[in-house]
Amino acid sequence: MKIALAQIDAHIGNFEGNVERMLRAVEEAKTQGADIVVFPELSTCGYPPRDFLDFDDFVHLAEDAVQRMARAAQGIAIVIGSPTRNPVPEGKDLFNSAYFLAEGQVRFVQHKALLPTYDVFDEYRYFEPATEFKILEYKGKRIAVTICEDIWNIGNENPLYTVCPLDELAPLRPDLIINLSASPFNYAHSHGRIHVAKANVLRYGIPMFYVNQVGAQTELIFDGGSLVVAPGGEVFDELPYFEECVRTYDFDEVMQGGGRGEQAKEKYRLIHDALLLGLRDYFGKLGLKQAVVGLSGGIDSAVTAALAARALGPENVRGVLMPSPFSSGHSVEDARRLAENLGIRYDIVPIAGVYESYLQTLEPHFEGKPFDLTEENLQARIRGMILMAFSNKFGPIVLNTSNKSEAAVGYGTLYGDMCGGLSVIGDVYKTEVYALAEYINKDGEVIPRNSIVKPPSAELRPDQKDSDSLPEYDILDRILYQYIECLQSPQDLIAMGFEETLVRRVLRLVNINEFKRYQTPPILRVSGKAFGMGRRMPIVGKYLA
């Protein structure tokens, strides 16, 4: 038996496009001699469909897609993921299901049992968990069909669940495991995914064919990296990251072991490639082409612009330099040099005149008040207004350039530098932004060296530096990581050696600025805990305030 894994970039709700994509993959699998081709979880409708599942018509279109794929299952069997109606009145209306299609018909359906409801997942909102487990028999092989989370409770060790699907299936003596997944990317997740796949294979002594979705759905990025694990627990093959691929495997060869093995995984290459895919799919799936970026000469806007130029093409990226009375000459020159290195169009729009008109307009009302954050924010909001004017007039989407450190502590201006249609590096800490810049420059200078080495500054008052308002980023980012990703308390952080006053100040800044994060654009997720749908905090909570 030959089994093809088809990691595809499904588009949520684009049933026609998804079916056409799968049909092309079916033909490719046929040319490779496959007996079965396996697609990712919910491949008919795309993952995660969220509240589209509440529409009866949406589910009906998914059912039609299954039937179209069934008709195409001639000379090859097809395994796809799709929602299924629950015929029982009690419980949720739908199952998350895997369909086995052969000889023009639906031959087998297995529902998902373990429904993740944590971080970015909310499946129990929509789906009823499976309670029945069956083996599929095809061409002399007994196949255990599982869906994503179903393999993440090895031996009932995961306290989130009370059942282990493969423990239920093991007594039925399967010859292999097929798993349909839509497992979102973060830069450390691939190691955990491989560990889980290996652990399952070693526990049951049979190979696993695991196919993962690729592509981005707004903030969620899916990396592919589909796996074949041989019975001895070694990775036989790992499909490419961040690209579609169809690859076929001979079952007997997998049973013997060997193969290509794992791919190398380097953090900043993964983050870089993930952000490119996130940008391409956000624009491509919305039918957009062009982006506009405010260029300050700083590291954040430089990295954002470089990623945009690589993802969308330099001809589709426009930079706007908006010097204020406090902008240094080298900042303008650094921004200009970046634009020239990237080959993008740029405009210089000085804001001094607009800023002065604001000050004059407000002077009668602010009489006697000293220069403070108000005047700093005016400059940021003027820049935001200009970027939105370019967007409205010419059509490009504004890319937000805020990093995760700034977003965490509220070091940004609502309706100013926090505006935009997509936050590109909002899940990348400031220290990681510098490392990402070095990665971008690995084959030659793209981001000017001065943008990397100069002290970071918002340049909203004379001689301003970020360190005037914030701890040094290497310290700040370590505190933020422990609090946001690792959920460490103030006492935990103090015990790690961080100064108590600093810990309480930083954590207070994170919590009181939740209202700002509610109003920011979607953030491309590359870490294990990004701001947005995977971190749901109350705005008016008092914890640690």
C-alpha atoms as one frame of an Amber mdcrd trajectory, in Angstrom:
protein
   0.000   0.000   0.000   1.164   3.523  -0.822  -0.099   6.466   1.235   0.163
  10.108   0.125   0.148  13.018   2.564  -1.262  16.220   1.055  -0.615  19.268
   3.224  -2.682  22.000   1.613  -3.414  25.664   2.271  -7.184  25.607   2.776
  -9.103  28.897   2.754 -11.897  29.185   5.317 -15.276  29.113   3.609 -13.823
  28.901   0.098 -15.381  25.533  -0.676 -14.896  25.788  -4.427 -11.240  26.741
  -4.058 -10.577  24.109  -1.412 -12.135  21.332  -3.505 -10.159  22.400  -6.574
  -6.981  22.423  -4.501  -7.709  18.939  -3.192  -8.584  17.613  -6.646  -5.221
  18.816  -7.966  -3.518  17.071  -5.059  -5.469  13.886  -5.791  -4.169  13.893
  -9.356  -0.626  14.465  -8.109  -0.990  11.574  -5.655  -2.218   9.353  -8.490
   0.852  10.179 -10.564   2.971   9.143  -7.561   1.180   5.780  -7.438  -0.696
   6.368  -4.175  -3.516   4.087  -3.042  -4.719   6.597  -0.417  -4.286  10.371
  -0.209  -4.841  12.050   3.146  -5.815  15.709   3.673  -5.792  17.806   6.866
  -8.501  18.365   9.468 -11.628  20.217   8.225 -10.040  20.470   4.791 -13.362
  21.081   3.022 -14.069  24.304   4.910 -10.691  25.320   6.358  -9.638  25.516
   9.986 -10.765  27.181  12.223 -14.178  28.083  10.745 -15.442  29.405  14.099
 -18.995  30.773  14.038 -19.420  30.085  10.338 -20.337  26.642  11.668 -23.529
  28.151  13.104 -24.817  28.748   9.553 -26.795  25.817   8.158 -25.790  26.828
   4.636 -22.092  26.658   5.556 -22.490  23.075   6.762 -24.536  22.241   3.651
 -21.708  23.531   1.425 -19.253  21.356   3.359 -21.498  18.340   2.749 -21.569
  19.145  -0.958 -17.768  19.341  -0.956 -17.558  15.868   0.596 -19.795  14.487
  -2.140 -17.693  16.121  -4.860 -14.565  14.573  -3.395 -16.312  11.199  -3.102
 -17.064  11.259  -6.816 -13.361  11.899  -7.440 -12.345   8.849  -5.375 -11.897
   6.581  -8.371  -8.718   4.542  -8.562  -7.561   6.117  -5.305  -9.049   6.455
  -1.819  -9.318   9.925  -0.270  -9.341  10.906   3.401 -10.637  14.401   4.142
 -11.816  16.392   7.144 -15.233  18.037   7.288 -18.000  18.927   9.766 -20.777
  16.344  10.145 -24.283  16.857  11.498 -25.082  15.128  14.773 -28.329  13.154
  14.312 -28.941  12.987  18.063 -30.893  15.976  19.474 -28.891  16.000  22.706
 -25.421  17.500  22.518 -23.809  19.818  19.991 -25.183  19.931  16.467 -21.942
  18.926  14.739 -19.019  16.516  14.816 -15.514  17.264  13.576 -15.042  14.296
  11.274 -12.696  12.379   9.006 -14.245  10.866   5.858 -12.814   7.895   3.999
 -13.938   8.036   0.369 -13.464   5.217  -2.130 -15.079   3.982  -5.343 -17.227
   7.098  -5.544 -18.751   6.685  -2.098 -18.343   7.588   1.572 -17.045   4.305
   2.987 -16.198   5.294   6.565 -16.547   8.239   8.979 -14.681   8.756  12.240
 -15.507  11.674  14.519 -12.988  13.539  16.656 -13.061  12.611  20.326 -10.752
  15.128  22.011 -11.900  18.693  21.468  -9.291  21.266  22.527 -10.744  24.251
  24.331  -7.739  26.268  25.439  -5.415  28.952  24.097  -6.472  29.542  20.444
  -8.786  26.508  20.357 -12.521  26.591  21.052 -13.809  23.355  19.549 -16.229
  22.359  22.285 -18.170  25.503  21.401 -19.177  23.770  18.154 -18.575  20.028
  18.230 -19.806  16.960  20.078 -17.003  14.562  21.071 -16.942  11.062  19.612
 -17.674   8.147  21.937 -17.420   5.341  19.384 -14.168   4.134  17.834 -13.914
   1.903  14.780 -11.209   0.476  12.543 -11.167   1.085   8.803 -10.203  -1.871
   6.616  -8.816  -1.164   3.172  -6.673  -3.254   0.821  -5.748  -5.683   3.542
  -4.735  -3.038   6.088  -6.499  -2.127   9.309  -6.313   1.652   9.787  -6.887
   3.722  12.935  -8.141   7.141  11.799  -7.636   9.966  14.281  -8.005  13.737
  14.159  -5.370  16.136  15.529  -5.864  16.307  19.332  -6.877  12.643  19.443
  -3.192  11.670  19.588  -2.351  14.188  22.343  -3.595  12.090  25.274  -1.056
   9.291  25.358  -2.141   6.656  27.841  -4.654   9.037  29.460  -1.826  11.208
  30.826  -3.388  14.492  29.662  -5.598  15.749  32.530  -7.839  17.646  30.088
  -9.398  14.401  28.866 -10.876  11.187  30.233 -10.451   9.015  27.154  -7.500
   8.024  24.968  -8.779   7.275  21.452  -5.825   5.120  20.475  -6.154   3.049
  23.652  -9.712   2.359  22.505  -8.544   1.477  18.994  -5.459  -0.573  19.920
  -7.398  -3.749  20.888  -8.829  -3.728  17.340  -5.293  -4.452  16.050  -4.669
  -1.598  13.577  -1.700  -1.838  11.212  -1.180   1.930  11.010  -2.402   5.272
  12.328  -3.592   8.102  10.096  -3.952  11.503  11.726  -5.588  14.542  10.115
  -4.371  17.728  11.807  -4.660  21.496  11.801  -1.911  22.260  14.287  -0.967
  25.960  14.491   2.648  27.049  14.348   4.746  28.453  17.089   8.517  28.437
  16.957   8.816  25.662  19.585   5.777  23.564  18.694   7.327  21.292  16.081
   9.483  19.609  18.726   6.405  18.838  20.839   4.518  17.564  17.815   7.314
  15.172  16.884   7.612  14.007  20.490   3.885  13.198  20.615   3.949  11.364
  17.288   6.960   9.297  18.354   5.446   8.508  21.748   2.266   7.193  20.143
   4.170   5.043  17.699   6.358   3.574  20.416   3.334   2.881  22.615   1.384
   1.016  19.952   4.218  -0.330  17.800   2.694   0.736  14.490   3.615   3.570
  12.082   1.876   6.939  11.962   1.029   8.989   8.878   0.314  12.519  10.137
  -0.774  15.311   7.797  -0.920  18.920   8.931  -2.551  21.970   7.396  -0.311
  24.679   5.951  -1.146  28.354   5.428  -2.400  31.252   7.513  -5.898  32.057
   8.700  -5.711  35.690   9.915  -3.448  35.500  12.999  -3.023  31.717  13.031
  -0.196  30.287  10.934  -0.071  26.589  10.059   3.361  25.293   9.168   2.738
  21.922   7.549   5.679  19.774   8.612   3.606  16.609   8.135   5.217  13.446
   9.501   5.719   9.786   8.825   6.997   7.918  11.882   8.285   4.359  11.527
   7.390   1.616  14.051  10.693   2.002  15.899   9.785   5.596  16.756  12.169
   7.316  14.343  10.940  10.025  11.979  10.909   8.455   8.522  10.172  11.777
   6.839   9.038  15.302   7.607   7.394  17.371   4.884   8.473  20.961   4.147
   7.478  23.843   6.372   5.293  26.717   5.149   4.550  25.293   1.716   2.070
  22.936   0.129   3.328  19.469  -0.668   2.100  16.049  -1.780   4.407  13.144
  -0.990   3.763   9.393  -1.213   5.177   6.628   0.982   5.333   2.870   0.552
   3.969   1.229   3.704   6.464  -1.654   3.552   9.400   0.755   3.278   8.162
   2.733   6.275   7.901  -0.496   8.263  11.596  -1.096   7.585  12.598   2.352
   8.900  15.261   4.690   7.551  13.995   7.498   5.340  14.973  11.166   5.230
  14.493  11.898   8.934  13.748  15.265  10.521  14.464  18.696   9.105  16.767
  21.164  10.844  14.853  23.777  12.861  16.336  27.193  13.617  14.195  29.623
  15.606  14.627  32.782  13.573  14.390  31.052  10.226  11.093  29.543  11.385
   9.796  32.907  12.635  10.929  34.662   9.458   9.297  32.114   7.154   6.136
  31.979   9.269   5.692  35.748   9.114   6.182  35.721   5.338   3.459  33.091
   4.993   1.218  35.016   7.390   1.585  38.163   5.310   1.087  36.420   1.972
  -2.031  34.589   3.039  -3.588  37.540   4.863  -3.279  39.646   1.735  -3.913
  36.877  -0.786  -6.998  35.416   0.879  -8.516  38.886   1.296  -7.781  39.763
  -2.320  -5.320  42.490  -1.313  -1.944  43.263  -2.876  -0.330  46.383  -1.471
   0.902  47.557   1.928   2.061  50.857   3.359   4.502  51.123   6.273   5.569
  54.101   8.337   9.384  54.165   8.269  11.117  55.788  11.227  14.667  54.569
  10.772  14.157  52.263  13.760  14.474  48.516  13.973  10.750  47.658  14.188
   9.624  49.476  11.064  12.726  48.233   9.230  12.015  44.576  10.006   8.322
  44.992   9.169   9.089  46.630   5.830  11.712  44.001   4.954   9.283  41.166
   5.672   6.538  42.875   3.675   8.813  43.408   0.674   9.815  39.740   0.712
   6.265  38.480   1.179   4.398  40.783  -1.196   7.135  41.937  -3.568   8.880
  45.328  -3.297   6.617  46.775  -5.975   3.663  46.279  -3.613   5.144  47.978
  -0.549   5.262  51.728   0.052   7.169  53.427   2.844   6.248  56.779   4.323
   8.885  58.755   6.228   7.281  61.300   8.562   9.991  63.304  10.347   8.942
  65.487  13.269  10.827  68.350  14.947  12.472  65.721  17.170  13.539  63.293
  14.440  17.285  62.971  14.066  18.900  63.347  10.669  20.323  59.851  10.814
  16.833  58.390  11.361  15.589  59.856   8.101  18.743  58.694   6.331  18.424
  55.172   7.821  14.816  54.959   6.637  15.737  56.211   3.165  18.591  53.726
   2.917  16.309  50.873   3.983  13.775  51.773   1.297  16.512  51.866  -1.320
  17.925  48.523  -0.149  14.471  46.976  -0.399  13.640  48.609  -3.707  10.341
  49.977  -2.394   8.773  53.311  -3.186   8.972  55.865  -0.394   7.554  59.294
   0.343   8.777  61.906   2.818   5.945  63.739   4.552   7.270  66.075   7.275
   4.792  66.520  10.119   6.266  69.615  11.794   3.698  71.973  10.232   0.726
  69.785  11.141   2.123  69.319  14.651   2.514  73.057  15.147  -1.058  73.657
  14.001  -2.295  71.161  16.595  -0.278  72.886  19.310  -1.666  76.273  18.326
  -5.210  74.948  18.236  -4.881  73.418  21.684  -2.779  76.155  23.292  -5.734
  78.143  24.698  -7.031  75.003  26.360  -3.646  73.721  27.554  -2.398  77.090
  28.809   0.109  76.718  31.622   0.480  72.960  31.149   4.003  71.637  30.493
   5.047  69.468  27.530   4.229  65.870  28.382   2.877  62.637  26.928   0.040
  64.573  25.300   2.362  66.302  22.861   4.252  63.063  22.231   1.019  61.241
  21.377  -0.058  64.045  19.043   2.919  63.250  16.819   2.151  59.540  16.778
  -1.503  60.208  15.932  -0.585  62.600  13.137   1.557  59.863  11.641  -1.270
  57.365  12.000  -3.642  59.772  10.268  -1.207  60.239   7.364  -0.727  56.502
   6.929  -4.491  55.980   6.915  -4.829  58.773   4.357  -2.389  56.946   2.075
  -4.380  53.780   2.658  -7.705  55.417   1.844  -6.431  57.267  -1.204  -4.314
  54.559  -2.842  -5.703  51.336  -1.346  -2.745  49.736   0.477  -3.239  48.199
   3.917  -1.331  49.822   6.779   1.022  47.376   8.479   1.407  47.875  12.205
   5.039  47.883  13.360   4.654  47.466  17.157   6.618  44.633  18.775   5.423
  42.361  21.591   7.400  44.161  24.299   5.743  47.482  23.467   2.312  45.890
  23.127   2.756  44.213  26.509   3.502  47.366  28.519   1.387  49.807  26.513
   4.360  51.644  25.006   2.380  52.748  22.001  -0.275  55.279  21.051  -3.830
  54.247  20.270  -4.966  55.663  16.907  -1.309  56.463  16.240   1.497  53.942
  15.907  -0.873  51.171  17.025  -3.123  51.553  13.957  -3.096  49.212  10.981
  -4.784  46.262   9.324  -2.283  43.636  10.486   0.377  43.524  13.191   3.379
  41.785  11.670   5.795  41.592  14.627   3.339  41.987  17.512   4.259  38.506
  18.774   8.020  39.129  18.564   9.758  40.576  21.625  12.114  43.505  21.055
  15.229  41.406  21.680  13.879  38.882  19.153  13.294  41.682  16.634  17.027
  42.425  16.724  17.833  38.748  16.179  15.333  38.628  13.320  17.009  41.661
  11.751  20.358  39.868  11.883  18.746  36.855  10.195  17.320  39.079   7.450
  20.839  40.477   6.930  22.545  37.064   6.873  23.322  37.258   3.143  24.130
  40.979   3.023  22.892  44.271   4.417  19.174  44.784   3.961  18.438  46.600
   7.201  20.950  49.415   7.719  23.462  48.605  10.440  22.734  51.866  12.206
  19.081  50.843  12.675  20.319  47.760  14.533  23.037  49.258  16.742  21.602
  52.646  17.745  19.666  52.933  21.045  15.927  52.488  20.376  13.885  55.678
  20.568  10.392  56.873  19.684  11.906  60.329  18.984   8.874  62.188  20.331
  10.858  64.540  22.561  14.461  65.811  22.586  17.096  63.072  23.093  14.430
  60.501  23.991  15.369  56.846  24.490  13.106  53.893  25.232  15.180  53.225
  28.345  13.926  56.544  29.785  10.505  54.924  30.242  11.216  51.181  30.247
  13.781  48.782  31.686  16.485  47.638  29.294  14.846  45.267  26.834  16.976
  42.249  27.731  15.610  42.469  31.292  12.082  43.520  30.340  11.681  40.705
  27.832  12.749  38.044  30.306  10.153  39.284  32.809   7.465  39.480  30.138
   8.228  35.992  28.835   7.980  34.464  32.297   4.700  36.257  33.030   2.950
  35.935  29.655   4.194  32.605  28.293   5.094  30.797  31.528   2.334  32.268
  33.752   4.733  33.028  36.594   3.472  35.082  39.545   5.242  38.138  41.023
   6.587  35.932  43.808   7.945  33.462  41.247   9.702  36.246  39.344  11.181
  37.754  42.488  12.457  34.313  43.476  14.184  34.124  40.075  16.227  37.185
  41.062  14.300  40.038  39.455  14.028  43.166  41.611  10.625  43.327  43.343
   9.784  46.936  42.525  10.605  46.347  38.858   8.535  43.156  38.714   5.450
  44.815  40.155   5.844  47.845  37.894   6.174  45.750  34.731   3.278  43.427
  35.577   1.077  46.379  36.423   1.864  47.933  33.036   0.907  44.687  31.300
  -2.430  44.446  33.090  -3.567  48.076  32.919  -2.905  48.234  29.174  -5.223
  45.390  28.240  -7.697  47.961  26.863  -5.145  48.989  24.254  -4.594  45.436
  23.051  -8.343  44.999  22.567  -8.154  47.765  19.939  -5.102  46.642  17.990
  -5.072  44.836  14.624  -4.751  41.043  14.503  -1.255  39.854  15.441   0.523
  37.107  13.518   1.111  34.356  16.077   4.592  32.834  16.253   4.967  32.111
  19.993   3.218  29.766  22.380   1.186  32.626  23.900   0.377  35.552  21.645
  -1.808  38.533  22.413  -5.222  38.107  20.849  -7.557  35.119  20.708  -5.218
  32.871  22.689  -4.866  35.205  25.699  -8.208  36.376  27.020  -7.801  38.773
  29.920 -10.433  41.066  31.460  -9.889  44.777  30.943 -11.164  45.728  34.388
  -9.586  42.899  36.384  -7.702  43.786  39.547  -5.254  40.857  39.742  -1.746
  42.237  40.400  -2.971  45.793  39.734
